[in-house]
Amino acid sequence: MRKLLVVAVVALFGAAFAQSVGLSLSTLNNPFFVDVRDGAQAAADELGLELIVTDAQDSVSTQISNIEDLLQSGVAVLIVNATDSDAVVPAVMEANSRNVPVIAVDRGVNGGVLAYFIASDNLAGGRLAGEYICEQLGGSGNVVELEGIPGASAARERGQGFNEAAAACEGLNVVARQTANFNRAEGLTVMENILVAQPDIAAVFAHNDEMALGALQAIQASGRDILVVGFDATDDAVAAVNACTMGATVAQQPSLLGDEAVRAAFEIINNGAPAATQNVAVSLQLITNADCQ
């Protein structure tokens, strides 16, 4: 009888572990990733999954440690929003070695085996921003690019798309290109320095809204009139667009990214991982305010 009880307890806890999904986020000090978490949590609640969320605070070493902890806890599926698409590879490969399927969300992983990659089309979003700036400036002007975290796929792809559009706009000249690590405070500081170094700037493209809002603060303090375009459509950025202080933001749907990632995990738990990586694209659009033109 006791042996049967032990078997029953093991089976019960095994079933609980089988329904656990780990979500390793790069940071929760950014409204975008808070929305990703909230969308993931809502889907997990609906589907009856236990979601374990960790915050790497934009630290590669912290994220690797977080992933190790999630794997030790026995999660059935690991969802990773990489702080660095290269540096996180060993942790993904560790999950592979444990036969824990991995889903990348928002940012890719440059190695290991992924079951799903769920992201917005960052390349297309960067192009949207570049084309909008070209149109608003009448095809010519000096532009600043504020880059995201070096090594993050989102930063690389948004920058690539933007620069492709800028190159196609013959009169557009990127006079400064500097990282502000997707951070509002760094966006402010970096933009303050660029404003001192560059007396003639017509527009700024930032790889995310946090940097765009920091840059906007620096620009407003300087008294200069410079078009600012961000990426993510966070609440603060959309409010700035509506107030005509920010030109535009490329709208992702972060809560839908989280939702799709958890639904993919649910599919894996019930039907197994796909034979090859499945790419899921979440739509985006450019948010502007026609009344500001």
N, C-alpha and C positions, 0 to 999 in steps of 0.2 A: 504493500500500500504506500509506504514511504517513498519507494522508488518511483511509483507512478506519480506521486505528488511532485517530486523533483523534476521529472520529465515535463509535467504540466507547467511548472514555473519557468523552466528553461524555454519551453515553447512559447509561453506568454511573453517573456522578455524578448525572445527572438523576433516575434511578430511586431513588438513595439519598435525594435531597432529597424526592422524592415520598412517601417512607415516614417522613419526620421530622414529629413533632408537637411543638409548643411548649406548655408549661404554665407560665403566669405566675401564681404564687401571691402572695397578699397578704403572707404571712409564714410562715416555718417555725419561728418562736419560739412555737409553739402546737401542742400535741399533736394537735389536731383536723386541722390542715392537713398535719401530718406523715402522718397516716392517709390524707388525700386523696391526697397524693403517692404513698404506698406502694401504695394501691389502683390508681392510674393506672399506676404502674410495673409492677405484676404483670400488668395487662391488656396493656400494651405488650409485655412479654416474651412473653406467650402468643400475641399476634397478629403478632409479628415486626416491631414498629414501633420506631423510635428515638424516645425521649422526652427532650426537652431541658427541664429544669426550672429556673426562676429564682425568686428570693426577693426580694420588694420591701421586706421589713422594715417593712411598714406605711407606706411612703413613696410618695405619689402620683407624685412626680417620678422616683423609682427605678423604679417599675413601668412608667411610660411609656418610660423609657430601655430597660428590659428587653424590652419588647414591640418596640421599634424594632430591637433587636439580634436578636430571634427572627425578625422579618420579613426582616432583612438576611441572615440565615443560610439563608433559603429554605425555612422550614417549610411543609408542605402545608396544615396546619390549626393554628389558634391556639386554645388553651383559656385562658380568662381567669377568674381568681378576683379580682374587683375590690377594690382597697383602698377606692376611692370610686366609687360607681355613676355619678356625674356626671362626675367628673374624668377617668375612663378613656375617655370617649366619643371624643375626638379620635384616640386610639390605635386604637380599634376601627374608626373610619372610615378610618384609614390602611390597616388590613388589608383593609377592603372595597375601597378603591381599587386595591389590589394583587391583588384577586380571591383573597384567602386567607380561606376560611370561618372564622367565629369561633363558638366554643362558650363560653357563660358557665356557670360552675359555682358553686353555693352562693349566690352573690350576683349579682343582675341588673345589666344595663347600661342606662342610661337614654337610649340613642341609638345610632345606627348599626344595622347589620343583623346579626342573630344567626341562625345555622343551628339551634342548639339552646340551650335554657336548662334546665339540669339542677340541681335543688335540692330540698331538703326543703320541706314546706309550713310555712314559718315562721309564717304567720298562725295556722294551726291549732295549732302548737306553743305560741305565746304564749297562746292561749286555754286550752290544756290546763294550763299553769302557773297562770294566773289562777283557773281553776275549782278547781284543787287547793288553792290558798291559801285561797280562799273557804270551801271545805269544811272544811279543817283548822282555820280560825279560827272556825268556827261562824257564818260570815256577817258578821262585824264585826271591825274592827281597823285599826291604822295600818300601812301598807306602804311600803317604799322600792323604787324601781325604779332599777337600775344599767344605764345604756344603753351600747350598743356605739358603734363609730366613727360619728360623724355623717356622713350621706350614704351609708352602706352599706345596701343593700336589706334585708339580714338584720336589722339593728338596727331599721330602720323597721317591718318587717312583724312581728317578734316583739313590739315595743312596741305596735303597733296591736292585735294579737290579745290581748295581756295586758290592755290598757286597756279593750277591749271587754268582756272577762270581768269586770274589776274594776267597770266601770260597771253591769253587770248584777247585781252583788253589792252591794246597797244600803248595807250597813254597812261596806263596805271603803273606806278613805280613803288615797289615795296622798299621803303627807306630804312626800316628797322624791323628786326625779327628777334624776339627774345622770349624765353620761357618765364612764366609766372606760376607754373605748377598747378593750374586749375584753381588757384586760391585768390580770394577777393583782396585780402590785405597785400599779397605780393603783386597783384594786378595794379593796385594803387601805387605802390612804391616803384615798380618798374616803369609805369606810365609817367610818373613824376620825373624820373630821370630821362626818359625819352623826350618829354616835352622840353626839357632844358637843352638837350642835344639837337633837337630837330625843330627849327623855327617854322617850318612849312609842312603841316600835316592836314590832310583833308578827311581821312577816315581811319578807323581802327577795326580790325577783325580779331576777335578773341575766340579761342577754341572752346570756351564755355562762358556761361553767363556770369559766374562768380568773378572771373577776371575782367569781363566786360564792365561789370558794375563798379569794380575797383578803379578801372581806367576812367570810367565816366566821372567818378568822384574827383579824380585828379584833374580831369579836363574842366569840370565845372569850377574848381578852385582856381584854375589858371585864367578863367574868363574867355577861353578860346572856343570857337564853334567848330566842332569836329564830329563827324558822323561815327556812331559806334554800333557795331553789329556783333551780337553774341550767338550762343548756341546752347540750347536745352529748353528754352521757354519756361524757366522757373517762374514762380509767382512774382518775385521782385522784378525780374526782367520784363515780364509782360506788363506789369504796372508801369515800368519806365517807358515802355513803348507806347502805352496808352496815354501817358503824360507828355509824350513827344520829346522826352529827354534822351531816349535811346532810339536809334533808327529801326532796328529789326532784331529778331532772334529766330534761329532755326528751331522749330518745335519738334522735339522728340516726345515720346510718350513713356516716361520712365516707369510709371505704375504698370503699364502694359508689358514692358520688358520683364519686370518681376513676375507678373502673372503668367506670361508665356513660359518662363524658365521653370516655374513650379509645375505647370501643366505638363511640360516635357518630362520632368522628374517623375510625375505620376504615371505617365505613359511607360517610362522605363521600368518602374516598380511593378507594373501590371503585365507588361508585355515584353520586357527585356530591352536592352540597348540596340539601336539600329546598327547595321553592318558597317555603315560609313557615316561620317559626320553629316548631320542635317543642319543646313543653314536656314534660319528663320529671320526674315527681314521685317522690321516693324516700321510702318510708314512715318514720314515726317513732312513738314511744310514750313514755309517762311511766314512769320507773323510780323506784319507791319501795321501802320495806322495811316490810312489814306488822308485823314484830316490833318496830318502833320506836314503834308507835302506843300 
